[in-house]
Amino acid sequence: MTMSMREIPAGRFKAQCLQLMDEVQATREPIVVTKRGKAVAKVVPAEPEKKDDLLGSWAGKIKIIGDIVSPVFDEDEWDCLK
């Protein structure tokens, strides 16, 4: 069973635009804007922004120079390991 989408005339949409956008955001239900009875636009809720995953988020933004795996200092230089 499908529900029909809410329709609203363009003049009313213009007068109540901000309120209607708040309703779409709150209810997550789209509104079809009509002009002379014909659909001309649809206001739909925005998808939440995707946050970059930590893994791969720096791809193409940094350049690795040198060895990033080996210790910075030689183990012989660490007093605590003696």
Order of alpha helices (4+ residues) and beta strands (2+ residues): beta-alpha-alpha-beta-beta
